[in-house]
Amino acid sequence: GARGPRAPGATAGAGSAAANEIDNTVAAYTTTSGGPDEHVESSAGSISLSATDSSRVTGIAGTVAVALGLKNAGSGATVAVAVGLSVVINEIGHNGWHTIEAYIDAADVTAADDVSVIAGSTATILALAAGGSASVAGSKGVSGVTGAFEVAGVVTSNTIAQTISARITGGSVVEATAGTAR
């Protein structure tokens, strides 16, 4: 039988991925417990309810693919193919329940100075994805096609989805005798 020309070559592939997810609740609150004493009081200072989220996510992925296709003699094609891919996915609040809240609910609060209810976030994400590929094809043969093909790709996806709330609800009575309520 007849036999076709051989096509020596090389292929290489490499990949890496990093995935990080945070879903959390940060809360500062006062609420009635249903007992006879439903009052929070500071006779000489301020009352402050503060909830702050400082989540930090770092995702790093890197990859390199190298292919070397060489032919020493003869005819026919020589091919080298290299593919590299890096993926980083970071999510704060992906499932929809990353909540930061400060509240007074159905309670009486009295302070000689200020009453404050504060909620905030300083959440941060750092993503670094690096990818590289290299391919070399060569032939010392009499005839034939020599080709090299390479692809490198990086993908990053970063999401921060939070519910941030500072509130006074439920018929609460809040007094700041010599200060402000905020």
Buried (B, 14 or more C-beta within 10 A) or exposed (E): EEEEEEEBBBBBBBBBBBEBBBBBEBEBBBBBEEEEEBEBEBEEEBBBBEBBBEBEBEBEBBBBBBBBBBBEEBEBBBBBBBBBBBBBBBBBBBEEEBBBBBBBBBBBBBBBBBBBBEBBBEBBBEBBBBBBBBBBBBBEBEEBEBEBBBBBBBBBBBEBEBBBBBBBEEEBEBEBEEBEBE
